[in-house]
Each structure stands twice: as structure tokens, then as C-alpha cells.
């Protein structure tokens, strides 16, 4: 599910089906799980950044570097989700900061 709307729609449909079923009725067996797609290979940039980690810890294995690269890609995906249009925010935009001094 790519969006919250899709998730909510599926969750609502599932909850509605549970509420609509009679109390003594058995639920039908779940359909066989479909084959999961092969995990995506990490991007070249994430792999290069993960390989650069060997400068800090030369004992890292290739498996650990692959895990690090996958984590980097996952974080990039989260970032793209937070800013889907890729809008850059200029440095001059910042939250208004106000200070108050309370004397006791």
C-alpha cells in the first residue's frame, strides 16, 4: 500500500467484513500467499556510500555493507515520501522563535 488512503480503505473493508460475519460463522481459509518479489538491489550511490564506511571499520563484511546500503535506500525513500514534489526550502525560511523571560 503506497498511501494512507489505500491502507485505511483496506483496514475499513477488513473491519466491516469482521463486523458483518455472524457470531458462529467460520472464516474461509486465507488464499495462498503469492510469491514475494525479489528484494530490490540498492542504488549505486547507496552502495558507494556504504563501501566508504570501510574507512571507519575495515572489518565490515560485504553482507553488512549490503544491509547498510539497503538502510540508506530506505531512508531516501522515506525522505521522498515526506517531500514528494522535491521542493527545496530556502535558508531564509525558518520557524519564528520567540523568547520569554520569566522571573520568579
N, C-alpha and C positions, 0 to 999 in steps of 0.2 A: 504494500500500500504506500503510495507516494505522498498522499496528502492526509491531513486530519479529517477532511470531509469524507474521504473514502473509508478511513478507519471507523468513524462514527457511524457511517451507513452500515458497514458490516456488523459492528457491535450492536446496533439497534435491531438489525434483522435477526441476529442470533438471540438477543434478549426477547424479541417478540415471538420467536419460534418456541422458546422455552416456556413463556407465559401461556401460549395458545395450546400447548400439549396438555391432554388430560392427566390427572394426577397418577393414574396407574399405568399409563401407556409407556411402552418401552421405546427408547430412541433407536432409530435404524443405525446399523453399523456404519462407521465412517468409511468413505471411499478410500481406496488405496492411495497412498501418497505418491505424487508424481516425482519423477527424478529431479533432484535439485540441480540447478545449473552449476557448472564448474566455477570455482572461485575465480574472480577476475584477477588478472595479473596487475601488480602495482605499476603505476606510471613510471616512466623513465626518470622524471625529476625526483619522485619519492625514493626510488631505488638508489639514485646517486646521492641523495641526502643521507639515506640510511647507511650507505657504504662509507660516507665521510665520518660516521660515528666510530669507525675503527681507529681513528686518530686518538679518540678518548679512551677506548677499550679494545686493544688489539686481540683480545681473546674472544670477541663476539663470533659466533658461528654463523654460517650462511642462513640457517633456519631462523636465528634470532634477528638477523638483518631483514629477512623477508617479513617477519612479524612487525618489525619497526616500520618498514615501508608500507605495509597494509594499514597500520595505525595512522601514518601520515596521510595516506589517501582518504581514510575515513574522516579524519578531521577536516580535510579540504572539502569533502562532500557536505559536511555539516555547515561549513562556512558558506558554501554556495547556496545552501538552503536558507540561511539567515539573510543573505543578500542576493536574491535570485537575479536581479537586474544588473548586478555588478556596479552599482552606483558608488562612486568614490566620495568620501566626505572630506571637505577641505579642512585644513588645520584650524581655521578661524572659527569653526563651528564647535562649540563646547557647551556643556551644561552651565547654567547660571549658578554661580557659587556665592552664597551669602553667609557671612559670619556674624554671630551674635555673641556678645559677652554678657554672661550672667554673673552678677555679683551676689555673693552670699553674705 
